Amino acid sequence: MFRFIVRRLLQLIPTLFGLSLLLFIWVRRLPGGPEDAILGERATPEMRAAIRRSMGLDEPILVQYGRFVQRLLRLDLGTSSSTKRPVVEEFLERFPGTVELTITALVIAIGIGIPLGYLAARRRGRLLDHLSVGGSLVGICVPIFFLAYVLKAIFSENLGWFPSSGRQDPTIDATRITNFFVLDGLMTREWDAVADALWHLVLPGIALASIPLAIIVRITRASVLEVLNEDFVRTAEAKGLTERTVRGRHVLRNSLLPVVTSIGLLTGGLLSGAVLTETVFAFTGIGAFIYEAIGQRDYPVLLGFIMIISVVYVLVNLLVDLSYSLIDPRVRVR
């Protein structure tokens, strides 16, 4: 197990190097430039040249990339040209909100998707199967931003059941420790703050979970149907094992590999889909901030945030690989 983990960690090095190189080239190819974002379109050529010299943009591209990598290793991502604050501070302030929203969406998608997909496969051709397949198709087709607006209009503005914006009611005097509002409330035992933060997560969490939920239902159903036809399942049933043992140890466990793979890939999609969800619900996370940075051409924010999100995505897929070895020990020796 230890050798498997070390091997996977070593494989991350060229992956992260490639990510940094592609991101560096992509940002340099964007229209305009940081000097336009700082000075505006009416800046003189002399002013732009001075900004480029101060930012090191007049040096050879390899020198710029080398300094970029050195800053990444020091966690120095520069200063936002719009807020004039270090990018790391902006990230630490906003990333907890996106993490809470992503975890909420994953809990909804996994908690409903796997059981529903399993039951649909066990009742193939029945009403539940048809409803789950049809519902998952609708969930995949409906855009996240459209569903978010519908949920907000019905349950926030018309019925008033849920808040329409923000992460927490500003009138609550909550203690901030980690900037994870739910976790901070649990640590300080401020139960009203916990309940209010969770209440603010319901609608954006449902909107963000819609597509992952639909995908997990379909993949779980297909995987369970495939495993049910395997010889080892029929052998287990012929041995007289209880239905609970056959379902849990043989069917469900062997069906989880493709589901876990999809969950790892969907996590990255949730981080990117949060841009739309956070914008609709005015949720103070990195998604909404990246959206603003794109409009303002805030290159340090774009470069730093996207690189950090890429690292998080790679680490999530590392956890997926490690979970493979727990679900199927044969993966460790491949």
C-alpha positions as YAML, in Angstrom:
chain: A
units: angstrom
residues:
- id: 1
  name: MET
  ca: [0.00, 0.00, 0.00]
- id: 2
  name: PHE
  ca: [2.83, 2.41, 0.90]
- id: 3
  name: ARG
  ca: [4.64, 1.77, -2.40]
- id: 4
  name: PHE
  ca: [1.39, 2.35, -4.27]
- id: 5
  name: ILE
  ca: [0.92, 5.74, -2.57]
- id: 6
  name: VAL
  ca: [4.53, 6.80, -3.23]
- id: 7
  name: ARG
  ca: [4.26, 5.81, -6.88]
- id: 8
  name: ARG
  ca: [1.09, 7.87, -7.30]
- id: 9
  name: LEU
  ca: [2.67, 10.87, -5.56]
- id: 10
  name: LEU
  ca: [5.69, 10.76, -7.86]
- id: 11
  name: GLN
  ca: [3.37, 10.72, -10.87]
- id: 12
  name: LEU
  ca: [1.91, 14.03, -9.72]
- id: 13
  name: ILE
  ca: [5.17, 15.92, -10.33]
- id: 14
  name: PRO
  ca: [5.10, 15.90, -14.17]
- id: 15
  name: THR
  ca: [1.34, 16.45, -14.08]
- id: 16
  name: LEU
  ca: [1.64, 19.61, -11.99]
- id: 17
  name: PHE
  ca: [4.58, 20.80, -14.09]
- id: 18
  name: GLY
  ca: [2.52, 20.42, -17.26]
- id: 19
  name: LEU
  ca: [-0.42, 22.22, -15.65]
- id: 20
  name: SER
  ca: [1.74, 25.18, -14.66]
- id: 21
  name: LEU
  ca: [3.24, 25.41, -18.17]
- id: 22
  name: LEU
  ca: [-0.13, 25.27, -19.95]
- id: 23
  name: LEU
  ca: [-1.66, 27.81, -17.57]
- id: 24
  name: PHE
  ca: [1.30, 30.19, -17.95]
- id: 25
  name: ILE
  ca: [1.05, 30.05, -21.77]
- id: 26
  name: TRP
  ca: [-2.75, 30.41, -21.74]
- id: 27
  name: VAL
  ca: [-2.72, 33.54, -19.58]
- id: 28
  name: ARG
  ca: [-0.02, 35.12, -21.74]
- id: 29
  name: ARG
  ca: [-2.17, 34.52, -24.84]
- id: 30
  name: LEU
  ca: [-5.25, 36.27, -23.47]
- id: 31
  name: PRO
  ca: [-6.25, 39.47, -25.30]
- id: 32
  name: GLY
  ca: [-5.13, 42.74, -23.80]
- id: 33
  name: GLY
  ca: [-2.65, 42.44, -21.00]
- id: 34
  name: PRO
  ca: [-2.09, 43.20, -17.33]
- id: 35
  name: GLU
  ca: [-0.90, 46.69, -18.21]
- id: 36
  name: ASP
  ca: [-4.28, 47.44, -19.83]
- id: 37
  name: ALA
  ca: [-6.10, 46.05, -16.78]
- id: 38
  name: ILE
  ca: [-4.06, 48.26, -14.44]
- id: 39
  name: LEU
  ca: [-3.79, 51.46, -16.48]
- id: 40
  name: GLY
  ca: [-6.88, 51.27, -18.66]
- id: 41
  name: GLU
  ca: [-7.21, 51.61, -22.42]
- id: 42
  name: ARG
  ca: [-6.12, 55.29, -22.47]
- id: 43
  name: ALA
  ca: [-2.65, 54.58, -21.09]
- id: 44
  name: THR
  ca: [0.29, 55.87, -23.08]
- id: 45
  name: PRO
  ca: [2.93, 53.50, -24.53]
- id: 46
  name: GLU
  ca: [5.46, 54.85, -22.03]
- id: 47
  name: MET
  ca: [3.19, 53.99, -19.10]
- id: 48
  name: ARG
  ca: [2.59, 50.48, -20.46]
- id: 49
  name: ALA
  ca: [6.29, 49.92, -20.96]
- id: 50
  name: ALA
  ca: [6.98, 51.01, -17.37]
- id: 51
  name: ILE
  ca: [4.37, 48.57, -16.04]
- id: 52
  name: ARG
  ca: [5.79, 45.75, -18.14]
- id: 53
  name: ARG
  ca: [9.28, 46.44, -16.78]
- id: 54
  name: SER
  ca: [8.04, 46.53, -13.18]
- id: 55
  name: MET
  ca: [6.19, 43.22, -13.65]
- id: 56
  name: GLY
  ca: [9.08, 41.57, -15.52]
- id: 57
  name: LEU
  ca: [6.99, 41.10, -18.69]
- id: 58
  name: ASP
  ca: [9.78, 42.48, -20.89]
- id: 59
  name: GLU
  ca: [12.13, 39.60, -20.01]
- id: 60
  name: PRO
  ca: [12.51, 36.35, -22.02]
- id: 61
  name: ILE
  ca: [9.58, 33.97, -21.70]
- id: 62
  name: LEU
  ca: [11.68, 31.22, -20.08]
- id: 63
  name: VAL
  ca: [12.89, 33.63, -17.41]
- id: 64
  name: GLN
  ca: [9.30, 34.69, -16.73]
- id: 65
  name: TYR
  ca: [8.20, 31.06, -16.44]
- id: 66
  name: GLY
  ca: [11.09, 30.24, -14.09]
- id: 67
  name: ARG
  ca: [10.13, 33.08, -11.79]
- id: 68
  name: PHE
  ca: [6.49, 32.01, -12.02]
- id: 69
  name: VAL
  ca: [7.38, 28.49, -10.81]
- id: 70
  name: GLN
  ca: [9.55, 29.88, -8.01]
- id: 71
  name: ARG
  ca: [6.66, 32.05, -6.80]
- id: 72
  name: LEU
  ca: [4.32, 29.06, -6.92]
- id: 73
  name: LEU
  ca: [6.69, 27.04, -4.76]
- id: 74
  name: ARG
  ca: [6.76, 29.91, -2.25]
- id: 75
  name: LEU
  ca: [2.96, 30.26, -2.48]
- id: 76
  name: ASP
  ca: [3.49, 33.80, -3.72]
- id: 77
  name: LEU
  ca: [0.73, 34.30, -6.28]
- id: 78
  name: GLY
  ca: [1.07, 38.05, -6.61]
- id: 79
  name: THR
  ca: [-1.36, 40.86, -5.84]
- id: 80
  name: SER
  ca: [-4.82, 41.32, -7.29]
- id: 81
  name: SER
  ca: [-4.97, 44.30, -9.62]
- id: 82
  name: SER
  ca: [-8.62, 44.94, -8.66]
- id: 83
  name: THR
  ca: [-8.65, 44.54, -4.87]
- id: 84
  name: LYS
  ca: [-4.93, 45.34, -4.27]
- id: 85
  name: ARG
  ca: [-4.74, 42.40, -1.86]
- id: 86
  name: PRO
  ca: [-2.49, 39.31, -2.08]
- id: 87
  name: VAL
  ca: [-4.09, 36.56, -4.12]
- id: 88
  name: VAL
  ca: [-3.40, 34.02, -1.36]
- id: 89
  name: GLU
  ca: [-5.42, 36.10, 1.11]
- id: 90
  name: GLU
  ca: [-8.31, 36.34, -1.35]
- id: 91
  name: PHE
  ca: [-8.15, 32.60, -1.90]
- id: 92
  name: LEU
  ca: [-8.10, 31.72, 1.80]
- id: 93
  name: GLU
  ca: [-11.06, 34.02, 2.37]
- id: 94
  name: ARG
  ca: [-13.22, 32.70, -0.47]
- id: 95
  name: PHE
  ca: [-12.20, 29.08, -1.01]
- id: 96
  name: PRO
  ca: [-13.94, 27.75, 2.15]
- id: 97
  name: GLY
  ca: [-17.30, 28.86, 0.76]
- id: 98
  name: THR
  ca: [-16.73, 26.96, -2.48]
- id: 99
  name: VAL
  ca: [-15.56, 23.90, -0.55]
- id: 100
  name: GLU
  ca: [-18.72, 23.93, 1.59]
- id: 101
  name: LEU
  ca: [-20.87, 24.30, -1.50]
- id: 102
  name: THR
  ca: [-19.02, 21.52, -3.34]
- id: 103
  name: ILE
  ca: [-19.26, 19.14, -0.37]
- id: 104
  name: THR
  ca: [-22.98, 19.87, -0.07]
- id: 105
  name: ALA
  ca: [-23.49, 19.10, -3.75]
- id: 106
  name: LEU
  ca: [-21.43, 15.88, -3.47]
- id: 107
  name: VAL
  ca: [-23.38, 14.71, -0.42]
- id: 108
  name: ILE
  ca: [-26.66, 15.26, -2.27]
- id: 109
  name: ALA
  ca: [-25.43, 13.64, -5.48]
- id: 110
  name: ILE
  ca: [-23.79, 10.61, -3.82]
- id: 111
  name: GLY
  ca: [-26.38, 10.16, -1.08]
- id: 112
  name: ILE
  ca: [-29.24, 10.03, -3.57]
- id: 113
  name: GLY
  ca: [-27.49, 8.89, -6.76]
- id: 114
  name: ILE
  ca: [-25.89, 5.61, -5.63]
- id: 115
  name: PRO
  ca: [-28.96, 4.19, -3.80]
- id: 116
  name: LEU
  ca: [-31.30, 5.32, -6.58]
- id: 117
  name: GLY
  ca: [-29.09, 3.84, -9.31]
- id: 118
  name: TYR
  ca: [-28.78, 0.58, -7.38]
- id: 119
  name: LEU
  ca: [-32.54, 0.29, -6.81]
- id: 120
  name: ALA
  ca: [-33.23, 1.12, -10.46]
- id: 121
  name: ALA
  ca: [-30.94, -1.71, -11.56]
- id: 122
  name: ARG
  ca: [-32.51, -4.17, -9.12]
- id: 123
  name: ARG
  ca: [-35.97, -3.21, -10.44]
- id: 124
  name: ARG
  ca: [-35.07, -3.06, -14.10]
- id: 125
  name: GLY
  ca: [-38.05, -2.40, -16.35]
- id: 126
  name: ARG
  ca: [-40.31, -1.28, -13.51]
- id: 127
  name: LEU
  ca: [-41.70, 2.14, -12.69]
- id: 128
  name: LEU
  ca: [-38.78, 3.18, -10.47]
- id: 129
  name: ASP
  ca: [-36.32, 2.28, -13.19]
- id: 130
  name: HIS
  ca: [-38.17, 4.31, -15.82]
- id: 131
  name: LEU
  ca: [-38.54, 7.31, -13.49]
- id: 132
  name: SER
  ca: [-34.86, 7.29, -12.51]
- id: 133
  name: VAL
  ca: [-33.65, 7.01, -16.11]
- id: 134
  name: GLY
  ca: [-36.02, 9.72, -17.31]
- id: 135
  name: GLY
  ca: [-35.24, 11.98, -14.36]
- id: 136
  name: SER
  ca: [-31.49, 11.58, -14.85]
- id: 137
  name: LEU
  ca: [-31.84, 12.53, -18.51]
- id: 138
  name: VAL
  ca: [-33.70, 15.70, -17.54]
- id: 139
  name: GLY
  ca: [-31.07, 16.47, -14.89]
- id: 140
  name: ILE
  ca: [-28.26, 16.25, -17.45]
- id: 141
  name: CYS
  ca: [-30.08, 18.42, -20.01]
- id: 142
  name: VAL
  ca: [-31.16, 21.28, -17.70]
- id: 143
  name: PRO
  ca: [-28.39, 23.93, -17.40]
- id: 144
  name: ILE
  ca: [-27.20, 24.66, -13.88]
- id: 145
  name: PHE
  ca: [-27.79, 28.41, -14.11]
- id: 146
  name: PHE
  ca: [-31.37, 27.89, -15.34]
- id: 147
  name: LEU
  ca: [-32.19, 25.49, -12.50]
- id: 148
  name: ALA
  ca: [-30.57, 27.89, -10.04]
- id: 149
  name: TYR
  ca: [-32.77, 30.77, -11.20]
- id: 150
  name: VAL
  ca: [-35.90, 28.56, -11.04]
- id: 151
  name: LEU
  ca: [-35.10, 27.38, -7.50]
- id: 152
  name: LYS
  ca: [-34.36, 30.92, -6.40]
- id: 153
  name: ALA
  ca: [-37.57, 32.31, -7.92]
- id: 154
  name: ILE
  ca: [-39.84, 29.62, -6.46]
- id: 155
  name: PHE
  ca: [-38.40, 28.80, -3.05]
- id: 156
  name: SER
  ca: [-36.75, 32.11, -2.15]
- id: 157
  name: GLU
  ca: [-38.67, 34.92, -3.77]
- id: 158
  name: ASN
  ca: [-42.18, 33.42, -3.99]
- id: 159
  name: LEU
  ca: [-42.40, 31.04, -1.03]
- id: 160
  name: GLY
  ca: [-39.69, 32.59, 1.12]
- id: 161
  name: TRP
  ca: [-38.55, 29.23, 2.48]
- id: 162
  name: PHE
  ca: [-34.84, 29.71, 1.81]
- id: 163
  name: PRO
  ca: [-32.49, 32.71, 1.64]
- id: 164
  name: SER
  ca: [-31.79, 34.00, -1.84]
- id: 165
  name: SER
  ca: [-28.17, 35.11, -1.45]
- id: 166
  name: GLY
  ca: [-25.06, 34.97, 0.68]
- id: 167
  name: ARG
  ca: [-23.50, 32.31, 2.90]
- id: 168
  name: GLN
  ca: [-25.00, 33.44, 6.20]
- id: 169
  name: ASP
  ca: [-27.35, 36.04, 7.64]
- id: 170
  name: PRO
  ca: [-25.19, 39.13, 8.33]
- id: 171
  name: THR
  ca: [-27.18, 39.86, 11.49]
- id: 172
  name: ILE
  ca: [-25.83, 36.67, 13.15]
- id: 173
  name: ASP
  ca: [-22.87, 37.42, 15.37]
- id: 174
  name: ALA
  ca: [-20.82, 34.34, 14.40]
- id: 175
  name: THR
  ca: [-17.22, 33.68, 15.39]
- id: 176
  name: ARG
  ca: [-14.80, 33.27, 12.48]
- id: 177
  name: ILE
  ca: [-11.94, 30.80, 12.91]
- id: 178
  name: THR
  ca: [-11.38, 28.92, 9.67]
- id: 179
  name: ASN
  ca: [-13.86, 30.82, 7.45]
- id: 180
  name: PHE
  ca: [-15.74, 27.53, 6.98]
- id: 181
  name: PHE
  ca: [-19.01, 28.83, 8.38]
- id: 182
  name: VAL
  ca: [-20.47, 25.43, 9.28]
- id: 183
  name: LEU
  ca: [-17.24, 24.18, 10.83]
- id: 184
  name: ASP
  ca: [-16.73, 27.42, 12.77]
- id: 185
  name: GLY
  ca: [-20.22, 27.14, 14.20]
- id: 186
  name: LEU
  ca: [-19.61, 23.55, 15.26]
- id: 187
  name: MET
  ca: [-16.27, 24.43, 16.87]
- id: 188
  name: THR
  ca: [-17.76, 27.33, 18.83]
- id: 189
  name: ARG
  ca: [-21.10, 25.56, 19.47]
- id: 190
  name: GLU
  ca: [-23.01, 28.43, 17.90]
- id: 191
  name: TRP
  ca: [-25.86, 26.24, 16.67]
- id: 192
  name: ASP
  ca: [-27.86, 29.11, 15.21]
- id: 193
  name: ALA
  ca: [-24.89, 29.98, 12.98]
- id: 194
  name: VAL
  ca: [-24.57, 26.33, 11.90]
- id: 195
  name: ALA
  ca: [-28.26, 26.06, 11.05]
- id: 196
  name: ASP
  ca: [-28.28, 29.35, 9.14]
- id: 197
  name: ALA
  ca: [-25.14, 28.44, 7.15]
- id: 198
  name: LEU
  ca: [-26.62, 25.05, 6.23]
- id: 199
  name: TRP
  ca: [-29.91, 26.73, 5.26]
- id: 200
  name: HIS
  ca: [-28.02, 29.03, 2.87]
- id: 201
  name: LEU
  ca: [-26.38, 25.96, 1.25]
- id: 202
  name: VAL
  ca: [-29.59, 24.11, 0.38]
- id: 203
  name: LEU
  ca: [-30.68, 25.80, -2.85]
- id: 204
  name: PRO
  ca: [-27.22, 26.38, -4.40]
- id: 205
  name: GLY
  ca: [-26.25, 22.85, -3.33]
- id: 206
  name: ILE
  ca: [-29.27, 21.33, -5.08]
- id: 207
  name: ALA
  ca: [-28.63, 23.37, -8.22]
- id: 208
  name: LEU
  ca: [-24.95, 22.41, -8.32]
- id: 209
  name: ALA
  ca: [-25.72, 18.73, -7.59]
- id: 210
  name: SER
  ca: [-28.26, 18.29, -10.39]
- id: 211
  name: ILE
  ca: [-25.90, 17.15, -13.16]
- id: 212
  name: PRO
  ca: [-23.59, 15.02, -10.94]
- id: 213
  name: LEU
  ca: [-26.66, 13.36, -9.43]
- id: 214
  name: ALA
  ca: [-28.00, 12.43, -12.84]
- id: 215
  name: ILE
  ca: [-24.64, 11.07, -13.99]
- id: 216
  name: ILE
  ca: [-24.09, 9.01, -10.82]
- id: 217
  name: VAL
  ca: [-27.56, 7.47, -11.12]
- id: 218
  name: ARG
  ca: [-26.94, 6.36, -14.69]
- id: 219
  name: ILE
  ca: [-23.41, 5.06, -14.08]
- id: 220
  name: THR
  ca: [-24.44, 3.19, -10.91]
- id: 221
  name: ARG
  ca: [-27.40, 1.60, -12.67]
- id: 222
  name: ALA
  ca: [-25.30, 0.47, -15.64]
- id: 223
  name: SER
  ca: [-22.51, -0.83, -13.41]
- id: 224
  name: VAL
  ca: [-24.86, -2.80, -11.14]
- id: 225
  name: LEU
  ca: [-26.62, -4.34, -14.15]
- id: 226
  name: GLU
  ca: [-23.27, -5.46, -15.51]
- id: 227
  name: VAL
  ca: [-22.15, -6.99, -12.21]
- id: 228
  name: LEU
  ca: [-25.47, -8.79, -11.67]
- id: 229
  name: ASN
  ca: [-24.76, -10.84, -14.80]
- id: 230
  name: GLU
  ca: [-21.29, -11.93, -13.66]
- id: 231
  name: ASP
  ca: [-20.57, -15.54, -12.82]
- id: 232
  name: PHE
  ca: [-19.30, -14.83, -9.30]
- id: 233
  name: VAL
  ca: [-22.68, -13.34, -8.35]
- id: 234
  name: ARG
  ca: [-24.54, -16.42, -9.53]
- id: 235
  name: THR
  ca: [-22.00, -18.58, -7.70]
- id: 236
  name: ALA
  ca: [-22.54, -16.63, -4.48]
- id: 237
  name: GLU
  ca: [-26.29, -17.04, -4.81]
- id: 238
  name: ALA
  ca: [-25.90, -20.77, -5.53]
- id: 239
  name: LYS
  ca: [-23.85, -21.17, -2.33]
- id: 240
  name: GLY
  ca: [-26.85, -20.02, -0.37]
- id: 241
  name: LEU
  ca: [-25.45, -16.69, 0.83]
- id: 242
  name: THR
  ca: [-27.99, -14.24, 2.15]
- id: 243
  name: GLU
  ca: [-29.29, -11.59, -0.21]
- id: 244
  name: ARG
  ca: [-27.78, -8.87, 2.00]
- id: 245
  name: THR
  ca: [-24.31, -10.44, 1.73]
- id: 246
  name: VAL
  ca: [-24.58, -10.86, -2.03]
- id: 247
  name: ARG
  ca: [-25.72, -7.26, -2.49]
- id: 248
  name: GLY
  ca: [-23.16, -5.62, -0.22]
- id: 249
  name: ARG
  ca: [-20.04, -7.76, -0.65]
- id: 250
  name: HIS
  ca: [-20.35, -8.91, -4.24]
- id: 251
  name: VAL
  ca: [-22.69, -6.64, -6.21]
- id: 252
  name: LEU
  ca: [-22.36, -3.15, -4.75]
- id: 253
  name: ARG
  ca: [-18.64, -3.28, -3.96]
- id: 254
  name: ASN
  ca: [-17.70, -4.50, -7.43]
- id: 255
  name: SER
  ca: [-19.95, -1.85, -8.97]
- id: 256
  name: LEU
  ca: [-18.24, 1.07, -7.24]
- id: 257
  name: LEU
  ca: [-15.06, 1.40, -9.34]
- id: 258
  name: PRO
  ca: [-16.68, 3.24, -12.30]
- id: 259
  name: VAL
  ca: [-18.83, 5.22, -9.86]
- id: 260
  name: VAL
  ca: [-15.79, 6.37, -7.87]
- id: 261
  name: THR
  ca: [-14.08, 7.32, -11.14]
- id: 262
  name: SER
  ca: [-17.03, 9.49, -12.14]
- id: 263
  name: ILE
  ca: [-17.16, 11.12, -8.69]
- id: 264
  name: GLY
  ca: [-13.49, 12.10, -8.96]
- id: 265
  name: LEU
  ca: [-14.04, 13.66, -12.37]
- id: 266
  name: LEU
  ca: [-17.27, 15.35, -11.31]
- id: 267
  name: THR
  ca: [-15.54, 17.07, -8.39]
- id: 268
  name: GLY
  ca: [-13.55, 19.19, -10.83]
- id: 269
  name: GLY
  ca: [-16.76, 19.96, -12.68]
- id: 270
  name: LEU
  ca: [-18.37, 21.08, -9.43]
- id: 271
  name: LEU
  ca: [-15.56, 23.56, -8.82]
- id: 272
  name: SER
  ca: [-16.04, 25.02, -12.28]
- id: 273
  name: GLY
  ca: [-19.84, 24.85, -12.11]
- id: 274
  name: ALA
  ca: [-19.69, 26.84, -8.90]
- id: 275
  name: VAL
  ca: [-18.94, 29.92, -11.01]
- id: 276
  name: LEU
  ca: [-22.52, 29.95, -12.30]
- id: 277
  name: THR
  ca: [-24.17, 28.85, -9.07]
- id: 278
  name: GLU
  ca: [-22.31, 31.34, -6.90]
- id: 279
  name: THR
  ca: [-23.09, 34.15, -9.32]
- id: 280
  name: VAL
  ca: [-26.85, 33.44, -9.23]
- id: 281
  name: PHE
  ca: [-27.02, 33.18, -5.43]
- id: 282
  name: ALA
  ca: [-24.41, 35.90, -4.71]
- id: 283
  name: PHE
  ca: [-22.46, 33.24, -2.85]
- id: 284
  name: THR
  ca: [-19.06, 34.57, -1.77]
- id: 285
  name: GLY
  ca: [-16.79, 31.83, -3.11]
- id: 286
  name: ILE
  ca: [-13.99, 31.58, -5.61]
- id: 287
  name: GLY
  ca: [-16.38, 30.96, -8.49]
- id: 288
  name: ALA
  ca: [-17.97, 34.38, -8.30]
- id: 289
  name: PHE
  ca: [-14.58, 36.01, -7.76]
- id: 290
  name: ILE
  ca: [-13.08, 34.31, -10.83]
- id: 291
  name: TYR
  ca: [-16.07, 35.53, -12.85]
- id: 292
  name: GLU
  ca: [-15.34, 39.10, -11.73]
- id: 293
  name: ALA
  ca: [-11.61, 38.67, -12.38]
- id: 294
  name: ILE
  ca: [-12.27, 37.60, -15.97]
- id: 295
  name: GLY
  ca: [-14.31, 40.73, -16.62]
- id: 296
  name: GLN
  ca: [-11.66, 42.95, -15.02]
- id: 297
  name: ARG
  ca: [-8.72, 41.06, -16.59]
- id: 298
  name: ASP
  ca: [-7.21, 40.48, -13.17]
- id: 299
  name: TYR
  ca: [-4.38, 38.22, -14.36]
- id: 300
  name: PRO
  ca: [-2.78, 37.44, -10.97]
- id: 301
  name: VAL
  ca: [-6.13, 36.23, -9.65]
- id: 302
  name: LEU
  ca: [-6.83, 34.14, -12.75]
- id: 303
  name: LEU
  ca: [-3.37, 32.61, -12.71]
- id: 304
  name: GLY
  ca: [-3.32, 31.87, -8.99]
- id: 305
  name: PHE
  ca: [-6.87, 30.65, -8.56]
- id: 306
  name: ILE
  ca: [-6.91, 28.39, -11.59]
- id: 307
  name: MET
  ca: [-3.56, 26.88, -10.61]
- id: 308
  name: ILE
  ca: [-4.75, 26.17, -7.08]
- id: 309
  name: ILE
  ca: [-8.01, 24.67, -8.34]
- id: 310
  name: SER
  ca: [-6.01, 22.49, -10.73]
- id: 311
  name: VAL
  ca: [-3.86, 21.25, -7.85]
- id: 312
  name: VAL
  ca: [-6.99, 20.48, -5.82]
- id: 313
  name: TYR
  ca: [-8.44, 18.59, -8.79]
- id: 314
  name: VAL
  ca: [-5.25, 16.53, -9.16]
- id: 315
  name: LEU
  ca: [-5.24, 15.74, -5.42]
- id: 316
  name: VAL
  ca: [-8.88, 14.65, -5.58]
- id: 317
  name: ASN
  ca: [-8.03, 12.23, -8.37]
- id: 318
  name: LEU
  ca: [-5.13, 10.96, -6.25]
- id: 319
  name: LEU
  ca: [-7.65, 10.16, -3.52]
- id: 320
  name: VAL
  ca: [-9.75, 8.38, -6.13]
- id: 321
  name: ASP
  ca: [-6.76, 6.23, -7.09]
- id: 322
  name: LEU
  ca: [-6.17, 5.40, -3.42]
- id: 323
  name: SER
  ca: [-9.81, 4.47, -2.98]
- id: 324
  name: TYR
  ca: [-9.41, 2.02, -5.89]
- id: 325
  name: SER
  ca: [-6.86, 0.10, -3.85]
- id: 326
  name: LEU
  ca: [-9.32, -0.14, -0.96]
- id: 327
  name: ILE
  ca: [-12.25, -1.25, -3.10]
- id: 328
  name: ASP
  ca: [-10.24, -3.62, -5.30]
- id: 329
  name: PRO
  ca: [-6.83, -4.68, -3.84]
- id: 330
  name: ARG
  ca: [-5.76, -5.98, -7.25]
- id: 331
  name: VAL
  ca: [-5.23, -2.35, -8.34]
- id: 332
  name: ARG
  ca: [-2.18, -2.06, -6.07]
- id: 333
  name: VAL
  ca: [-0.15, -4.60, -8.06]
- id: 334
  name: ARG
  ca: [-1.05, -3.43, -11.55]
...
